[in-house]
């Protein structure tokens, strides 16, 4: 059962990380064919191969040199750069989409606007764009898979099978997107795919803002972090990913139903059958991309529902007070789950959490350092999750504080109790975070 769980985790990881890269590749390939520039497909495939190799090399280097791949500053740069590049492509596609098909086939400026770039300039621009997009997703995928493979109970064979299935689904969707879009209305295709890429760009920019807010490069206010947190939450990310898949898939499915065989001027029975076959093929590809798109959306939705159901979010329990100290029996904490507590005095009320991890008891305020005080919940055996933005916090780092982490609460163990001084518990900064005043 544990091995099957590893297989499913690997499948979901590669599917989630691969679908955005696959969407970009599918949209670009479809556009190049529709616009009469098939010679530019070679730089796309070269970029895909280079990015896959680069992703593996960078991830292994991170592991070998002990570099933190989740460094907020580096992640913010990656998010912003990817968001800007996708946004640039959206602008480019809007400009090109306003032109007639004949004009597009006559001349394309490339990913970055500019006339007379030629095949070399366009190829380089497309190569750089595709390479960077896939490199970002690829590094994350490889790092996730290495972490999954490091699990004591992990089965390498099941990880490989699950990861391969996820990659195959993402690549299959991109292929069907490409094949299904070849006979639909070009201008409408531009509008839909531009909307998909714009959603992707906004998601990436929001991710960059969140990462840089964690390291105090950008300011954090409750209003701003509410907005960014909503965008960054995994439930919202899943919904966005479902939209990225569903919009083009359902559009192609719908448009393919309208395709009729071009029988004007057809005289021979052979030519008539050929036109009927072409129209039938378009219908088939449209049905296929629609069906696979719906299947992936349902799988992602089901996965998100399962994650939400597995999270532990207990109600705060009133805490015992003895001699200006809050006392929590250690016997209540032996289950390894997060326990929430609330203390109320004339000064107000305060919430805090205690967990036992690696035989250590850690107490934290039930509020993030930078996010609004929505508190935390537990996911799995070793991770807390911020309710505002779903940022994961490893239980072994609870005493570090800073960024999107819980505010640390001083505590000690005396006999059979975790002891917290009320002076520390009624911390003015924590009171301001939870109530807006001391």
Secondary structure as UniProt FT lines:
FT   HELIX           2..34
FT   TURN            35..36
FT   HELIX           38..40
FT   HELIX           41..65
FT   TURN            69..70
FT   HELIX           72..97
FT   HELIX           101..106
FT   HELIX           118..149
FT   TURN            152..153
FT   HELIX           156..180
FT   TURN            181..183
FT   HELIX           186..214
FT   TURN            215..216
FT   HELIX           222..232
FT   HELIX           234..256
FT   TURN            257..258
FT   TURN            264..265
FT   HELIX           269..310
FT   STRAND          317..318
FT   STRAND          320..322
FT   TURN            323..324
FT   STRAND          325..329
FT   HELIX           330..333
FT   TURN            334..335
FT   STRAND          339..345
FT   TURN            346..347
FT   STRAND          348..357
FT   TURN            358..359
FT   STRAND          360..368
FT   STRAND          376..378
FT   STRAND          383..386
FT   TURN            387..389
FT   STRAND          392..394
FT   HELIX           395..397
FT   TURN            398..400
FT   STRAND          406..408
FT   STRAND          412..414
FT   TURN            415..416
FT   STRAND          417..421
FT   HELIX           422..425
FT   HELIX           428..435
//
